[in-house]
Amino acid sequence: MKNKLTDFGKKIKCTLIEKDETQEWLISEVKKKTGLYFDSSYLNKIMTGKMENPKILAAINEILFEGETSA
């Protein structure tokens, strides 16, 4: 059974498509930015809402959405 993506998960997927980048690219960028362990399984858990790590979420937001809406 496939888990449904959260709105955030859908936003990640759509943004990757718009930027013509892969999930592997995002995983690599998150690892570089945070120094934390991060793989495709972890990304899937983030995208389906099964896991939340503030540092990882912040890194994803910075990598994919910087310049969109900054406080």
Backbone as ProteinMPNN parsed JSONL, in Angstrom:
{"seq_chain_A": "MKNKLTDFGKKIKCTLIEKDETQEWLISEVKKKTGLYFDSSYLNKIMTGKMENPKILAAINEILFEGETSA", "coords_chain_A": {"N_chain_A": [[0.84, -1.192, 0.0], [0.564, 2.145, -0.873], [1.682, 5.107, 0.64], [0.012, 8.205, 1.143], [1.002, 11.394, -0.088], [1.767, 14.271, 1.864], [0.656, 17.716, 1.881], [2.985, 19.193, 1.971], [4.79, 17.279, 1.06], [3.873, 16.966, -1.567], [4.455, 19.497, -2.487], [7.233, 19.479, -2.373], [7.79, 17.519, -4.317], [6.664, 18.68, -6.67], [8.193, 21.035, -6.837], [10.75, 19.997, -7.239], [10.38, 18.936, -9.795], [9.834, 21.299, -11.225], [12.318, 22.558, -10.942], [13.819, 20.845, -12.335], [15.214, 18.776, -11.07], [16.362, 15.87, -9.191], [15.158, 13.541, -6.662], [17.341, 12.341, -5.534], [19.284, 14.305, -5.878], [18.277, 16.265, -4.113], [18.476, 14.871, -1.682], [21.259, 14.616, -1.477], [21.963, 17.346, -1.289], [20.705, 18.053, 1.13], [22.099, 16.435, 2.93], [24.663, 17.591, 2.668], [24.156, 20.175, 3.637], [23.225, 19.778, 6.283], [24.749, 17.775, 7.475], [23.68, 15.565, 8.493], [22.405, 12.14, 8.607], [20.64, 11.069, 5.8], [18.365, 9.691, 3.583], [16.675, 8.104, 0.757], [14.522, 6.704, 1.829], [14.092, 8.043, 4.227], [13.445, 10.572, 3.201], [11.053, 9.9, 1.938], [9.497, 9.323, 4.184], [9.351, 11.842, 5.321], [7.923, 13.16, 3.309], [5.498, 11.846, 3.412], [4.589, 12.447, 5.857], [5.252, 10.889, 8.052], [7.474, 11.293, 9.533], [9.274, 13.874, 11.182], [11.822, 16.169, 11.235], [13.197, 18.915, 12.542], [15.648, 20.174, 11.663], [16.162, 18.924, 9.21], [13.808, 19.548, 7.814], [14.039, 22.334, 7.756], [16.329, 22.562, 6.176], [15.437, 21.457, 3.735], [13.45, 23.317, 3.079], [15.048, 25.599, 2.786], [16.755, 24.857, 0.668], [14.974, 24.229, -1.463], [12.949, 26.207, -1.482], [13.946, 28.737, -0.99], [13.885, 32.238, -1.227], [11.315, 32.273, -2.148], [9.267, 32.801, -0.125], [10.364, 34.736, 2.29], [10.982, 35.39, 5.673]], "CA_chain_A": [[0.0, 0.0, 0.0], [1.348, 3.371, -0.998], [1.265, 6.185, 1.534], [-0.304, 9.462, 0.457], [1.873, 12.528, 0.205], [1.175, 15.438, 2.519], [0.761, 18.913, 1.034], [4.407, 19.525, 1.918], [5.389, 16.273, 0.186], [3.503, 17.313, -2.949], [5.187, 20.723, -2.823], [8.614, 19.049, -2.635], [7.803, 16.812, -5.603], [6.404, 19.661, -7.735], [9.323, 21.952, -6.93], [11.838, 19.253, -7.877], [10.057, 18.869, -11.224], [10.031, 22.649, -11.774], [13.75, 22.861, -10.961], [14.437, 19.785, -13.131], [16.148, 18.078, -10.184], [15.879, 14.579, -8.706], [15.148, 13.356, -5.211], [18.726, 12.041, -5.165], [19.946, 15.604, -5.761], [17.8, 16.882, -2.871], [19.072, 14.11, -0.581], [22.666, 15.014, -1.425], [22.032, 18.734, -0.802], [20.326, 18.063, 2.552], [23.249, 15.871, 3.657], [25.73, 18.607, 2.677], [23.753, 21.327, 4.452], [22.987, 19.449, 7.689], [25.698, 16.809, 8.02], [22.899, 14.469, 9.075], [22.057, 11.011, 7.752], [19.398, 11.33, 5.068], [18.299, 8.855, 2.386], [15.375, 8.143, 0.066], [13.498, 6.214, 2.753], [13.861, 9.158, 5.149], [12.731, 11.591, 2.432], [9.685, 9.416, 1.766], [8.798, 9.48, 5.472], [9.07, 13.283, 5.461], [6.901, 13.528, 2.32], [4.21, 11.245, 3.773], [4.218, 12.93, 7.187], [5.535, 9.898, 9.085], [8.63, 11.725, 10.296], [9.587, 15.298, 11.1], [13.059, 16.564, 11.892], [13.275, 20.358, 12.259], [16.841, 20.538, 10.889], [15.974, 18.417, 7.843], [12.74, 20.358, 7.21], [14.596, 23.66, 7.503], [17.249, 22.43, 5.047], [14.623, 21.275, 2.527], [12.847, 24.621, 2.792], [16.097, 26.507, 2.324], [17.253, 24.385, -0.63], [13.948, 24.26, -2.518], [12.006, 27.326, -1.495], [14.556, 30.021, -0.628], [13.53, 33.3, -2.16], [9.855, 32.273, -2.395], [8.711, 33.634, 0.943], [11.306, 34.807, 3.394], [10.467, 36.218, 6.78]], "C_chain_A": [[0.882, 1.252, 0.0], [0.786, 4.446, -0.069], [1.028, 7.458, 0.736], [0.666, 10.556, 0.876], [1.093, 13.606, 0.946], [1.26, 16.603, 1.532], [2.231, 19.317, 0.881], [5.143, 18.559, 0.985], [5.11, 16.564, -1.282], [4.282, 18.543, -3.415], [6.652, 20.396, -3.146], [8.697, 18.446, -4.031], [7.632, 17.789, -6.774], [7.592, 20.597, -7.937], [10.527, 21.267, -7.572], [11.62, 19.176, -9.383], [10.309, 20.225, -11.879], [11.509, 22.992, -11.916], [14.522, 21.845, -11.806], [15.532, 19.079, -12.332], [15.514, 16.782, -9.694], [15.828, 14.554, -7.183], [16.565, 13.057, -4.72], [19.53, 13.334, -4.988], [19.57, 16.265, -4.44], [18.43, 16.198, -1.66], [20.531, 14.522, -0.385], [22.82, 16.425, -0.851], [21.704, 18.82, 0.688], [21.479, 17.516, 3.397], [24.368, 16.896, 3.782], [25.406, 19.724, 3.662], [23.692, 20.991, 5.943], [24.068, 18.57, 8.307], [25.0, 15.618, 8.65], [22.698, 13.341, 8.076], [20.714, 11.297, 7.095], [19.423, 10.479, 3.81], [16.889, 8.886, 1.801], [14.238, 7.658, 0.964], [13.095, 7.319, 3.731], [13.061, 10.255, 4.44], [11.271, 11.179, 2.241], [8.877, 9.588, 3.047], [8.461, 10.943, 5.729], [7.898, 13.66, 4.553], [5.527, 12.934, 2.628], [3.789, 11.612, 5.193], [4.49, 11.945, 8.307], [6.69, 10.326, 9.99], [8.835, 13.225, 10.114], [10.863, 15.55, 11.884], [13.254, 18.033, 11.541], [14.476, 20.765, 11.41], [16.696, 20.117, 9.431], [14.919, 19.269, 7.135], [13.258, 21.751, 6.864], [15.519, 23.618, 6.283], [16.478, 22.281, 3.742], [14.004, 22.606, 2.119], [13.869, 25.582, 2.206], [16.55, 26.144, 0.902], [16.22, 24.596, -1.736], [13.193, 25.579, -2.625], [12.62, 28.659, -1.126], [14.212, 31.069, -1.686], [12.044, 33.348, -2.468], [9.184, 33.199, -1.383], [9.703, 33.622, 2.095], [10.792, 35.785, 4.434], [11.407, 37.371, 7.076]], "O_chain_A": [[1.82, 1.373, 0.787], [-0.424, 4.662, -0.004], [1.745, 7.752, -0.221], [1.089, 10.634, 2.029], [-0.09, 13.823, 0.686], [1.87, 16.479, 0.47], [2.665, 19.727, -0.196], [6.012, 18.97, 0.216], [5.99, 16.429, -2.132], [4.711, 18.629, -4.566], [7.234, 20.962, -4.071], [9.562, 18.813, -4.828], [8.375, 17.723, -7.753], [7.955, 20.914, -9.07], [11.244, 21.883, -8.361], [12.562, 19.332, -10.159], [10.914, 20.303, -12.948], [11.913, 23.635, -12.884], [15.736, 21.968, -11.974], [16.623, 18.818, -12.839], [14.298, 16.606, -9.766], [16.379, 15.425, -6.51], [16.946, 13.468, -3.624], [20.347, 13.449, -4.074], [20.438, 16.767, -3.727], [18.867, 16.865, -0.722], [20.975, 14.747, 0.741], [23.701, 16.672, -0.026], [22.345, 19.569, 1.425], [21.797, 18.065, 4.452], [24.954, 17.061, 4.852], [26.267, 20.164, 4.424], [24.061, 21.816, 6.779], [24.285, 18.609, 9.518], [25.64, 14.764, 9.265], [22.8, 13.538, 6.865], [19.766, 11.717, 7.758], [20.388, 10.529, 3.047], [16.019, 9.606, 2.291], [13.114, 8.151, 0.865], [11.914, 7.506, 4.024], [12.115, 10.803, 5.006], [10.364, 12.003, 2.365], [7.704, 9.959, 2.999], [7.41, 11.252, 6.289], [6.993, 14.384, 4.966], [4.509, 13.449, 2.166], [2.758, 11.147, 5.679], [4.003, 12.143, 9.421], [6.862, 9.786, 11.082], [8.6, 13.774, 9.037], [10.968, 15.187, 13.055], [13.457, 18.369, 10.374], [14.343, 21.612, 10.527], [17.062, 20.864, 8.524], [15.113, 19.668, 5.987], [12.95, 22.285, 5.798], [15.496, 24.527, 5.454], [16.827, 22.911, 2.744], [14.032, 22.975, 0.945], [13.583, 26.294, 1.243], [16.706, 27.016, 0.048], [16.551, 25.083, -2.817], [12.84, 26.016, -3.721], [11.891, 29.636, -0.959], [14.252, 30.799, -2.887], [11.554, 34.348, -2.991], [8.615, 34.232, -1.736], [9.858, 32.616, 2.787], [10.25, 36.845, 4.121], [11.139, 38.171, 7.972]]}, "name": "protein", "num_of_chains": 1, "seq": "MKNKLTDFGKKIKCTLIEKDETQEWLISEVKKKTGLYFDSSYLNKIMTGKMENPKILAAINEILFEGETSA"}
